[in-house]
Amino acid sequence: MADATNTTAVTVAITGASGAPYGLRLVEMLLAAGRRVDLVISRAGRLVLEQECHLMLPDSVPDANRILKEMWPHGTELLNLYGNNDWNSPLASGSARGRAMVICPCSMGTLAAVANGMSDNLLERAADVAIKEKWPLILVPREAPLSVIHLSNMLRLAQLGVTILPAAPGFYHCPASVNELIDFVVARILDHLAIGHTLVPPWSGGLAGGMMKESHQTMGSYGA
Ligand SMILES: Cc1cc2nc3c(=O)[nH]c(=O)nc-3n(C[C@H](O)[C@H](O)[C@H](O)COP(=O)(O)O)c2cc1C
C-alpha cells in the first residue's frame, strides 16, 4: 500500500450508511489541515446527511457545493464537490496522482461494489482507481450485525491493501459527548492518513479519567 504521507489531496466519499457526522467532521479536519478535499456524496448519503445532520443538499451540484463551502469558509478554496455521475472528474482517472481516498461512512452496498470493482458511479470508480493505482484507500463501514457477505467483502478488500476502519469508537478516553465519540473515529482516520491532529491524545496507558473532557476542542456539532 502506498504511503499516505506523500498525498496532498484526499477524496472523501459519503455514502448512505449511518454515521454522516463522521464524514462531515472528517472533511472539516482535512480542510483545517490544509488538504484539498474532493467530495462525492451518494444519493443515499444525502438522505442520511438530512436525517442525521439536518443538512439538506440540493440536486444541483454547484448549489450543493456552495452550501458546503459556506459551512467551512476556511476551506473554500480547498473543497470541491463532484456529482456522482461526473465521469469527466479527475477522480475517475489514475492520472490524478498523489491522492488518498476515504469512504466515510461506507455502506455495505458501496463496500460490496468496491470489493467487486463495479465502478458504476464516480464514487465506486474513484475507489477502483485507488485500488489499481495502489493509493491509500480507507473504508469506514457501519453495519451491525455483519453477515458473511459483508465480512468476506471486507476480507477481500483488506487483502487488496484497503484499510477497513470500522466506525467503532473506543471508550477508554472517557468520552463526555457524542462529538468526542465522532472525533475518536476521525482521529483514527487522520492517523492512517499521517495527518497530525489534537482530537484525541495518544493512549499512554493507565486510567485516562476524563482526559477527553479537558482536551476536547469545540468545533461545532453536526446534529448527532
Ligand atoms: C437513515 C438510514 C440509515 C442507514 N444506515 C445504514 C448503515 O448503517 N449501513 C448500511 O450499510 N446501510 C445503511 N442504510 C442503507 C443504505 O443507505 C442503502 O443500502 C443504500 O442503497 C446505500 O447506497 P450507497 O452505498 O450508494 O450510499 C441506511 C439508510 C438510511 C436511510
The ligand as an SDF file (V2000), in Angstrom:
LIG
                    3D

 31 33  0  0  0  0  0  0  0  0999 V2000
  -31.2280    6.5350    7.7840 C   0  0  0  0  0  0  0  0  0  0  0  0
  -30.5490    5.3990    7.0700 C   0  0  0  0  0  0  0  0  0  0  0  0
  -29.5480    4.7170    7.7040 C   0  0  0  0  0  0  0  0  0  0  0  0
  -28.8820    3.6640    7.0650 C   0  0  0  0  0  0  0  0  0  0  0  0
  -27.8690    3.0320    7.7120 N   0  0  0  0  0  0  0  0  0  0  0  0
  -27.1300    2.0990    7.0610 C   0  0  0  0  0  0  0  0  0  0  0  0
  -25.9870    1.5320    7.6970 C   0  0  0  0  0  0  0  0  0  0  0  0
  -25.6320    1.8620    8.8180 O   0  0  0  0  0  0  0  0  0  0  0  0
  -25.2420    0.6610    6.9640 N   0  0  0  0  0  0  0  0  0  0  0  0
  -25.5550    0.3020    5.6860 C   0  0  0  0  0  0  0  0  0  0  0  0
  -24.8200   -0.4800    5.0800 O   0  0  0  0  0  0  0  0  0  0  0  0
  -26.6710    0.8100    5.0740 N   0  0  0  0  0  0  0  0  0  0  0  0
  -27.4520    1.7060    5.7280 C   0  0  0  0  0  0  0  0  0  0  0  0
  -28.5550    2.2550    5.1050 N   0  0  0  0  0  0  0  0  0  0  0  0
  -28.9710    1.7220    3.8120 C   0  0  0  0  0  0  0  0  0  0  0  0
  -28.1950    2.3360    2.6460 C   0  0  0  0  0  0  0  0  0  0  0  0
  -28.4460    3.7360    2.5990 O   0  0  0  0  0  0  0  0  0  0  0  0
  -28.6360    1.6730    1.3300 C   0  0  0  0  0  0  0  0  0  0  0  0
  -28.1740    0.3350    1.3010 O   0  0  0  0  0  0  0  0  0  0  0  0
  -28.1600    2.4050    0.0980 C   0  0  0  0  0  0  0  0  0  0  0  0
  -28.5390    1.6760   -1.0520 O   0  0  0  0  0  0  0  0  0  0  0  0
  -26.6650    2.6040    0.1000 C   0  0  0  0  0  0  0  0  0  0  0  0
  -26.3380    3.2820   -1.1050 O   0  0  0  0  0  0  0  0  0  0  0  0
  -24.9130    3.9320   -1.3250 P   0  0  0  0  0  0  0  0  0  0  0  0
  -23.9170    2.9090   -0.9580 O   0  0  0  0  0  0  0  0  0  0  0  0
  -24.9040    4.2620   -2.7710 O   0  0  0  0  0  0  0  0  0  0  0  0
  -24.8470    5.1480   -0.4890 O   0  0  0  0  0  0  0  0  0  0  0  0
  -29.2450    3.3050    5.7490 C   0  0  0  0  0  0  0  0  0  0  0  0
  -30.2700    4.0090    5.1090 C   0  0  0  0  0  0  0  0  0  0  0  0
  -30.9030    5.0390    5.7640 C   0  0  0  0  0  0  0  0  0  0  0  0
  -31.9860    5.7980    5.0280 C   0  0  0  0  0  0  0  0  0  0  0  0
  1  2  1  0
  2  3  1  0
  2 30  2  0
  3  4  2  0
  4  5  1  0
  4 28  1  0
  5  6  2  0
  6  7  1  0
  6 13  1  0
  7  8  2  0
  7  9  1  0
  9 10  1  0
 10 11  2  0
 10 12  1  0
 12 13  2  0
 13 14  1  0
 14 15  1  0
 14 28  1  0
 15 16  1  0
 16 17  1  0
 16 18  1  0
 18 19  1  0
 18 20  1  0
 20 21  1  0
 20 22  1  0
 22 23  1  0
 23 24  1  0
 24 25  2  0
 24 26  1  0
 24 27  1  0
 28 29  2  0
 29 30  1  0
 30 31  1  0
M  END
$$$$
